[in-house]
Amino acid sequence: MFWETLWPLVLGFGLSGAVQAFVPRSRMERSLGDHRPASVARASGYGMVSSSCSYAASAMAKSLFAKGADFVTAIVFMVASTNLVVELGIVLVVLMGWQFAAAEFTGGPIMIVLLAVLGGWWFSRRDIDAARERLEAPAEPPGGAARPSLRSRAAWADAAGYAISDLTMLRRELVIGYVVAGFLTVLVPVHVWNSVFVHGHGAWTSVENVVVGPFVAVISFVCSIGNVPLAAALWKGGISFGGVVAFIFADLITFPLLMVYRKYYGLRLTVRLLVLLWAAMAVAGLIVQALFSAAGLVPSRTTKPIAPTSFHWGYTTYLNIVFIALLAMLYVLYRRRDRWGGGQGYATDPVCGMQVRTSDAPARVASGDHTVWFCSDHCKERFVASPERYGASPAPASSRH
C-alpha cells in the first residue's frame, strides 16, 4: 500500500508546502470573527491551503480562536485543513478510487455547513467565553507578513522546508496507518468485521455504519492521512460507503486529540465539540451515501487485494522513481535553504520537526538564551517534560509562554 501511494504522497506534500509558503496567514483571525457564510467560506479556504496534520490543525484553530476568531469558524478551519486538502484526495484516488475522493470533497462541505448552522445553537456563550479565558493569545508581531513572490528563491526554499517538515511530522501516523492496515487486511477475517458493522438491515445498516465508523477512528489513535489505509481495510471488511466516509472524517476525534481539546477548551466544551463533530460526520456520511447511491457512483466491493502484494514494473514504479528524485531535490533544497535566503521568520519544532512561522506559532518556550517554537501545545508539553531529549535545558517557569 505504501509503494502504491508513495508518489501521491510526495506530490501532495510538495503542493501543500508550496501553498503554505506563498499564502500568508497573518491577520487571518480578523476576517473570521463570526460564523456567517462569508467567514465560513474564508475559513474553509484557509484550511484547504494549510497543513493536513490533525495536531497542527487543532493548534492553529486554537490560535485563531484565542486571537478573536469565532469558535465555530475556527472549528470549520480545522475540519477543512484535514479533510479538504489536496494530498488526502490524491491518496484516496490511488488507494481506494476516485469515488472516495469525490465523496470526501462532497461530504466535507456538507459537514462544514452542518457545523456552521448548528454550532451557534449548540455551543453556549458561557462555555466559549470560559474557553477563551483559558487561552493566552500569542503576542501580535509588528506589521504583517508580505505575500512572497513566486520568483523568490527564498520562498521556494521555505516551500521545500514545509514539505519536508510536514512529512517528518506525520511519519509516525503514516507508519502506524500503513502497518496496522496491512495486518488488518491480511489477518482479520471478514466475519470479525461483520460482527462490528451490521449488514442486510436496510437503512439501519447505513445508520449503524456511519455511527460506528467514527468510533473505530476514536480508538485507533491514527489521524491525518494515516487513516486512509485503515479506511481501505474497513471497506474491504464490509463497512458501508457512507461509513468509510464518516471514518475518514473522524481523524479529528481520535482519543489523543480529544485530550488536546480538553486542555484547550475545558471538559464541557470538549464534550459538546465531540458530540457535534460526531453527529456532523455521521450525517455527512449518510447524505453522501444517499447521493452517490442515487447517481450509481458507489463502487462495487471487490475481493482482490487493496494493493499488489509484490513489486512489479509499471506506471506506479516509474512515477515513484521520478518522485523519489523530486523528494531528494526537496530535501537538498531544505538543507541548503540558508544559502537561498530561506528560513527567515521560521523555526523548526524540535519535537515533531514541523516548520512553523514564529509570528503565529501556537506555542513557544524559553530555553537558555533563545526561544524554542512549537506547532502545538502537545509538542511543547513533550519538550518541557524532557528537554534534554531534544538537546536543551529546562527553562525557568517564569520564562514559559
C-alpha positions as CSV (number, residue, x, y, z in Angstrom):
1,M,0.0,0.0,0.0
2,F,2.8,2.4,0.8
3,W,4.6,1.8,-2.5
4,E,1.3,2.3,-4.4
5,T,0.8,5.7,-2.7
6,L,4.4,6.9,-2.5
7,W,4.3,9.3,-5.5
8,P,0.9,10.8,-4.5
9,L,2.3,11.5,-1.0
10,V,5.3,13.3,-2.4
11,L,3.2,15.2,-4.9
12,G,0.6,16.1,-2.2
13,F,3.1,17.3,0.4
14,G,5.1,19.2,-2.3
15,L,2.0,21.1,-3.4
16,S,1.0,21.7,0.2
17,G,4.4,23.1,1.1
18,A,4.3,25.5,-1.9
19,V,0.8,26.7,-0.9
20,Q,1.8,27.2,2.8
21,A,4.9,29.2,1.8
22,F,3.1,31.5,-0.6
23,V,-0.2,32.1,1.2
24,P,0.4,34.2,4.3
25,R,-1.6,33.6,7.5
26,S,-1.1,36.9,9.2
27,R,-4.2,38.8,10.1
28,M,-6.3,35.7,9.3
29,E,-8.2,35.9,12.5
30,R,-9.5,39.4,11.7
31,S,-11.7,38.0,8.9
32,L,-13.1,35.1,11.0
33,G,-14.9,37.0,13.7
34,D,-18.3,35.3,13.1
35,H,-19.8,32.3,11.5
36,R,-21.7,33.9,8.8
37,P,-21.4,32.4,5.3
38,A,-18.6,34.7,4.1
39,S,-16.5,33.9,7.2
40,V,-17.2,30.2,7.0
41,A,-16.1,30.2,3.3
42,R,-12.9,32.1,4.2
43,A,-12.1,29.6,7.0
44,S,-12.7,26.7,4.6
45,G,-10.4,28.2,2.1
46,Y,-7.7,28.9,4.6
47,G,-8.0,25.4,5.9
48,M,-7.7,23.9,2.4
49,V,-4.3,25.5,1.9
50,S,-2.9,24.6,5.3
51,S,-1.1,21.6,6.7
52,S,-3.0,18.3,6.8
53,C,-1.7,17.2,10.2
54,S,-4.6,16.9,12.7
55,Y,-2.4,18.1,15.6
56,A,-1.2,21.2,13.7
57,A,-4.8,21.9,12.5
58,S,-6.1,21.8,16.1
59,A,-3.4,24.0,17.3
60,M,-3.9,26.6,14.5
61,A,-7.6,26.6,15.2
62,K,-6.9,27.2,18.9
63,S,-4.6,30.1,18.0
64,L,-7.2,31.7,15.7
65,F,-9.8,31.4,18.4
66,A,-7.5,32.9,21.1
67,K,-6.8,35.9,18.8
68,G,-10.5,36.6,18.3
69,A,-11.9,34.3,15.7
70,D,-15.3,32.9,16.2
71,F,-15.2,29.4,17.8
72,V,-17.4,27.8,15.2
73,T,-15.4,29.3,12.3
74,A,-12.2,28.1,13.9
75,I,-13.5,24.6,14.0
76,V,-14.6,24.9,10.4
77,F,-11.0,25.8,9.6
78,M,-9.8,22.7,11.5
79,V,-12.1,20.4,9.6
80,A,-11.2,21.9,6.2
81,S,-7.5,21.6,6.9
82,T,-7.6,17.9,7.4
83,N,-10.4,16.8,5.1
84,L,-10.2,19.1,2.1
85,V,-6.5,19.1,1.4
86,V,-5.1,18.0,-1.9
87,E,-2.8,15.3,-0.6
88,L,-5.7,13.5,1.0
89,G,-7.6,13.5,-2.3
90,I,-4.7,12.2,-4.2
91,V,-4.0,9.3,-1.8
92,L,-7.7,8.4,-1.8
93,V,-7.8,8.2,-5.6
94,V,-4.7,6.0,-5.8
95,L,-5.5,3.6,-2.9
96,M,-9.3,3.5,-3.0
97,G,-10.6,5.0,-6.2
98,W,-11.8,8.4,-7.4
99,Q,-15.3,7.8,-6.0
100,F,-13.9,8.0,-2.4
101,A,-12.0,11.2,-3.2
102,A,-15.2,12.7,-4.8
103,A,-17.1,11.6,-1.7
104,E,-14.6,13.2,0.6
105,F,-14.8,16.6,-1.2
106,T,-18.6,16.3,-1.4
107,G,-19.1,15.4,2.3
108,G,-16.5,17.9,3.6
109,P,-18.6,21.0,2.6
110,I,-21.8,19.2,3.8
111,M,-20.2,18.7,7.2
112,I,-18.9,22.3,7.3
113,V,-22.5,23.6,6.6
114,L,-23.8,21.4,9.4
115,L,-21.2,22.8,11.8
116,A,-21.9,26.4,10.8
117,V,-25.7,26.0,11.1
118,L,-25.8,24.0,14.3
119,G,-22.7,25.3,16.0
120,G,-24.1,28.7,17.0
121,W,-27.1,27.0,18.7
122,W,-25.1,24.0,20.2
123,F,-22.2,25.8,21.9
124,S,-23.2,28.0,24.8
125,R,-21.7,31.5,25.1
126,R,-20.7,30.8,28.7
127,D,-18.6,27.8,27.6
128,I,-17.0,29.7,24.8
129,D,-16.1,32.7,26.9
130,A,-14.7,30.4,29.6
131,A,-12.6,28.6,27.0
132,R,-11.3,31.9,25.6
133,E,-10.2,32.9,29.0
134,R,-8.2,29.7,29.4
135,L,-6.1,30.6,26.3
136,E,-3.3,33.1,26.0
137,A,-3.1,34.6,22.6
138,P,0.5,34.9,21.3
139,A,1.8,38.4,21.1
140,E,0.9,40.1,17.8
141,P,4.1,40.9,15.8
142,P,4.6,44.4,14.5
143,G,3.4,44.9,10.9
144,G,2.3,42.0,8.8
145,A,3.8,39.4,6.6
146,A,4.1,40.4,2.9
147,R,3.0,37.9,0.3
148,P,6.1,36.3,-1.1
149,S,6.9,36.5,-4.8
150,L,6.8,33.4,-7.0
151,R,10.2,34.5,-8.3
152,S,11.7,34.4,-4.8
153,R,14.3,31.7,-4.3
154,A,14.0,32.1,-0.6
155,A,10.2,31.4,-0.7
156,W,10.7,28.2,-2.7
157,A,13.3,27.1,-0.2
158,D,10.7,27.7,2.5
159,A,8.2,25.7,0.5
160,A,10.7,22.8,0.5
161,G,11.0,23.3,4.2
162,Y,7.3,23.0,4.7
163,A,7.1,19.8,2.5
164,I,9.9,18.0,4.3
165,S,8.8,19.2,7.7
166,D,5.2,18.0,7.2
167,L,6.4,14.6,6.0
168,T,8.7,14.4,9.1
169,M,5.9,15.5,11.4
170,L,3.5,12.8,10.0
171,R,5.9,10.0,9.8
172,R,4.5,8.3,12.9
173,E,0.9,8.4,11.7
174,L,1.8,7.2,8.3
175,V,3.9,4.3,9.5
176,I,1.2,3.2,12.0
177,G,-1.5,3.6,9.5
178,Y,0.1,1.5,6.8
179,V,1.4,-1.2,9.1
180,V,-1.9,-1.6,11.0
181,A,-3.9,-1.6,7.8
182,G,-1.7,-4.2,6.3
183,F,-2.1,-6.5,9.2
184,L,-5.8,-5.9,9.5
185,T,-6.2,-6.7,5.8
186,V,-4.3,-10.0,6.0
187,L,-5.1,-11.3,9.5
188,V,-8.6,-10.2,10.4
189,P,-11.3,-12.5,8.9
190,V,-14.3,-10.9,7.2
191,H,-16.6,-12.3,9.9
192,V,-14.9,-10.2,12.5
193,W,-15.8,-7.0,10.6
194,N,-19.3,-8.3,10.1
195,S,-19.8,-8.5,13.8
196,V,-18.7,-4.9,14.2
197,F,-20.7,-3.4,11.2
198,V,-24.2,-4.8,10.7
199,H,-25.3,-5.9,7.2
200,G,-28.6,-6.6,5.5
201,H,-30.9,-4.4,7.6
202,G,-31.6,-1.7,5.1
203,A,-31.5,1.9,6.4
204,W,-30.4,0.7,9.8
205,T,-27.2,-0.7,8.3
206,S,-26.3,2.7,6.9
207,V,-27.1,4.5,10.2
208,E,-25.1,2.0,12.3
209,N,-22.1,2.1,10.0
210,V,-21.8,5.9,9.9
211,V,-22.0,6.0,13.7
212,V,-19.6,3.1,14.4
213,G,-17.1,4.2,11.8
214,P,-16.0,7.3,13.8
215,F,-15.9,5.2,17.0
216,V,-13.3,3.0,15.3
217,A,-11.3,6.2,14.5
218,V,-11.5,7.3,18.1
219,I,-9.9,4.1,19.4
220,S,-7.5,3.6,16.5
221,F,-5.2,6.6,17.5
222,V,-4.4,7.1,13.8
223,C,-5.1,10.5,12.4
224,S,-4.4,12.7,9.3
225,I,-3.6,10.8,6.1
226,G,-2.5,7.7,8.0
227,N,-6.2,6.7,8.4
228,V,-6.7,6.2,4.6
229,P,-5.0,2.8,4.6
230,L,-7.3,1.8,7.6
231,A,-10.3,3.1,5.6
232,A,-9.3,0.8,2.7
233,A,-9.1,-2.2,5.1
234,L,-12.5,-1.3,6.6
235,W,-14.0,-1.0,3.1
236,K,-12.7,-4.4,2.2
237,G,-14.0,-5.8,5.5
238,G,-17.6,-4.8,4.8
239,I,-18.3,-1.3,6.1
240,S,-20.7,0.8,4.0
241,F,-19.7,3.5,1.6
242,G,-21.0,6.2,4.0
243,G,-19.3,4.5,6.9
244,V,-16.0,4.8,5.2
245,V,-16.6,8.5,4.5
246,A,-17.5,9.1,8.2
247,F,-14.4,7.2,9.4
248,I,-12.1,9.3,7.2
249,F,-13.7,12.5,8.5
250,A,-13.2,11.3,12.1
251,D,-9.4,11.8,12.1
252,L,-10.2,14.9,14.3
253,I,-11.8,12.9,17.2
254,T,-9.1,10.3,17.9
255,F,-8.6,9.9,21.6
256,P,-5.3,11.8,21.8
257,L,-6.8,14.8,20.1
258,L,-9.8,14.8,22.5
259,M,-7.3,15.2,25.3
260,V,-5.8,18.1,23.5
261,Y,-9.2,19.7,23.1
262,R,-9.9,19.2,26.8
263,K,-6.7,21.1,27.6
264,Y,-7.6,23.9,25.2
265,Y,-11.3,24.4,25.8
266,G,-12.2,22.6,29.0
267,L,-14.2,19.4,29.5
268,R,-17.7,20.9,28.9
269,L,-16.9,22.5,25.6
270,T,-14.9,19.4,24.5
271,V,-17.8,17.1,25.1
272,R,-20.1,19.3,23.1
273,L,-17.5,19.6,20.4
274,L,-17.2,15.8,20.2
275,V,-20.9,15.3,20.0
276,L,-21.4,17.9,17.3
277,L,-18.4,16.6,15.2
278,W,-19.5,13.0,15.5
279,A,-23.1,13.9,14.5
280,A,-21.9,16.0,11.6
281,M,-19.6,13.2,10.4
282,A,-22.4,10.6,10.6
283,V,-25.0,12.8,8.9
284,A,-22.5,13.8,6.1
285,G,-21.7,10.2,5.6
286,L,-25.4,9.3,5.2
287,I,-26.0,12.1,2.8
288,V,-23.0,11.2,0.7
289,Q,-24.1,7.6,0.5
290,A,-27.6,8.6,-0.5
291,L,-26.3,11.0,-3.2
292,F,-23.7,8.5,-4.6
293,S,-26.2,5.6,-4.5
294,A,-28.8,7.6,-6.4
295,A,-26.2,8.6,-9.0
296,G,-24.9,5.0,-9.2
297,L,-21.4,6.1,-8.2
298,V,-20.9,3.7,-5.2
299,P,-18.1,1.4,-6.3
300,S,-18.6,-2.4,-6.2
301,R,-16.9,-4.1,-3.3
302,T,-14.1,-6.3,-4.6
303,T,-12.3,-9.3,-3.1
304,K,-9.0,-8.6,-4.7
305,P,-6.2,-7.2,-2.6
306,I,-6.2,-3.5,-1.8
307,A,-2.8,-3.2,-3.2
308,P,-0.4,-5.6,-5.0
309,T,1.4,-8.0,-2.7
310,S,4.6,-7.9,-4.8
311,F,6.6,-5.3,-6.7
312,H,6.4,-5.1,-10.4
313,W,7.3,-2.7,-13.2
314,G,4.5,-0.4,-14.2
315,Y,3.5,3.2,-14.2
316,T,3.5,3.3,-10.4
317,T,7.1,2.2,-10.3
318,Y,8.2,4.8,-12.9
319,L,6.3,7.6,-11.1
320,N,7.8,6.5,-7.8
321,I,11.3,6.8,-9.2
322,V,10.6,10.3,-10.6
323,F,9.0,11.5,-7.3
324,I,11.7,9.9,-5.1
325,A,14.2,12.0,-7.2
326,L,11.9,15.0,-6.6
327,L,11.8,14.3,-2.9
328,A,15.6,14.2,-2.8
329,M,15.7,17.6,-4.5
330,L,13.3,19.0,-2.0
331,Y,15.4,17.6,0.8
332,V,18.6,19.1,-0.6
333,L,16.9,22.5,-1.0
334,Y,15.5,22.2,2.5
335,R,19.0,21.5,4.0
336,R,20.6,24.3,2.0
337,R,17.9,26.9,2.3
338,D,20.1,29.3,4.2
339,R,22.2,29.8,1.0
340,W,19.0,30.8,-0.8
341,G,17.9,33.2,1.9
342,G,15.2,31.0,3.2
343,G,14.2,30.3,6.8
344,Q,13.8,33.9,7.8
345,G,10.9,34.2,10.3
346,Y,10.7,30.4,10.5
347,A,11.6,27.9,13.1
348,T,11.6,24.1,13.4
349,D,9.6,22.4,16.1
350,P,12.3,20.2,17.8
351,V,9.7,17.6,18.8
352,C,7.9,16.7,15.6
353,G,10.1,18.5,13.0
354,M,7.4,20.8,11.7
355,Q,8.3,24.1,10.2
356,V,6.4,27.0,11.8
357,R,6.2,30.7,11.4
358,T,7.5,32.4,14.5
359,S,4.9,35.2,14.0
360,D,1.9,32.8,14.5
361,A,3.4,29.7,16.2
362,P,0.8,28.2,18.6
363,A,3.3,27.7,21.4
364,R,6.8,28.7,22.5
365,V,9.1,28.4,25.5
366,A,12.4,30.0,26.6
367,S,15.3,27.6,26.6
368,G,18.6,29.1,27.8
369,D,19.3,32.3,25.9
370,H,16.9,31.5,23.0
371,T,13.3,30.8,22.3
372,V,12.0,27.4,21.0
373,W,8.9,27.4,18.8
374,F,6.3,24.6,18.5
375,C,3.5,23.7,16.2
376,S,1.2,22.9,19.1
377,D,0.9,22.7,22.9
378,H,1.2,19.0,22.5
379,C,4.8,19.3,21.3
380,K,5.6,22.0,23.8
381,E,4.5,19.8,26.7
382,R,6.7,16.9,25.5
383,F,9.6,19.3,25.2
384,V,9.1,20.8,28.7
385,A,8.8,17.3,30.2
386,S,12.0,16.1,28.7
387,P,14.1,19.0,27.2
388,E,17.4,17.0,27.4
389,R,15.9,14.6,24.9
390,Y,15.9,17.4,22.4
391,G,19.3,18.8,23.3
392,A,18.1,21.6,25.5
393,S,18.0,22.5,29.2
394,P,14.7,23.2,31.0
395,A,13.5,26.8,31.2
396,P,12.5,28.6,34.4
397,A,8.8,28.5,34.9
398,S,8.6,32.3,34.8
399,S,10.0,32.4,31.2
400,R,7.5,30.0,29.7
401,H,4.7,31.4,27.5
